[in-house]
Amino acid sequence: MALLRKDIRSIKKQLIAANLTLTDGEATKFWPMYEQYSVELGKVNDTRASLIKEYANGYGTLTDEQAFGPTHQINVHRRPRLWRSPSRQ
């Protein structure tokens, strides 16, 4: 799974690089930020996958209260705010 994710990230980066025209100065600023974003998004996706797996493993035996916890956490992690404009921080 980790190898598949690495391949997907690599292809995604190549696609972005091929379609994004950046000056050297812009690229110097953009790519480190993109890498940080990619790492943070990976962590969020790992958390979501773990929560979904936990929920699926207990499906049918969980009480309503037990089921609500992972479901709520999955929804919280669905659309994270990884990047905020300086005016919104």
C-alpha positions in Angstrom: 0.0 0.0 0.0 2.8 2.4 0.9 4.5 1.7 -2.5 1.2 2.4 -4.3 0.8 5.7 -2.5 4.4 6.7 -3.2 3.8 6.0 -6.9 0.6 8.0 -6.9 2.2 10.9 -5.2 5.1 10.8 -7.8 2.7 10.8 -10.7 0.6 13.6 -9.2 3.7 15.7 -8.7 4.8 15.1 -12.3 1.3 16.0 -13.5 1.4 19.3 -11.5 5.0 20.1 -12.7 4.0 19.5 -16.4 1.0 21.8 -16.1 2.2 24.5 -13.8 4.5 27.2 -15.3 6.7 28.5 -12.6 9.7 30.8 -12.6 12.8 29.5 -10.8 12.0 31.8 -7.9 8.4 30.6 -7.8 9.4 26.9 -8.0 11.8 27.4 -5.1 9.0 28.6 -2.9 6.2 26.3 -4.3 7.7 22.8 -4.2 8.8 22.8 -0.5 5.2 24.0 0.4 3.7 21.4 -1.8 5.9 18.7 -0.2 4.7 19.8 3.3 1.1 19.8 2.1 1.5 16.3 0.6 3.0 15.0 3.9 0.2 16.5 6.0 -2.5 15.3 3.6 -1.0 11.8 3.8 -1.3 11.9 7.6 -4.9 12.9 7.4 -5.6 10.2 4.8 -3.9 7.6 7.0 -6.0 8.7 10.0 -9.2 8.4 7.9 -8.2 4.9 6.6 -7.5 3.8 10.1 -10.8 5.0 11.4 -12.7 3.4 8.6 -10.9 0.1 9.2 -11.7 0.3 12.9 -15.4 1.0 12.1 -15.6 -1.8 9.5 -13.9 -4.3 11.9 -16.5 -3.6 14.6 -19.5 -3.3 12.3 -22.5 -5.2 13.5 -21.2 -5.5 17.1 -20.8 -1.8 18.0 -23.3 0.0 20.1 -24.6 3.3 18.8 -22.2 5.2 21.1 -19.2 3.2 19.9 -20.2 3.6 16.3 -20.6 7.4 16.6 -17.0 8.0 17.7 -15.2 6.7 14.5 -18.0 8.0 12.3 -17.7 11.5 13.7 -13.9 11.4 13.5 -14.1 10.3 9.9 -16.3 13.2 9.1 -14.0 15.6 10.9 -11.0 14.3 8.8 -13.0 14.4 5.6 -12.1 17.9 4.6 -9.2 19.2 6.6 -8.1 22.7 6.5 -4.4 22.1 5.8 -3.8 25.5 4.2 -5.1 28.7 5.4 -4.6 32.1 3.9 -2.6 34.4 6.2 -5.7 36.6 6.6 -7.7 33.6 8.1 -5.1 32.4 10.6 
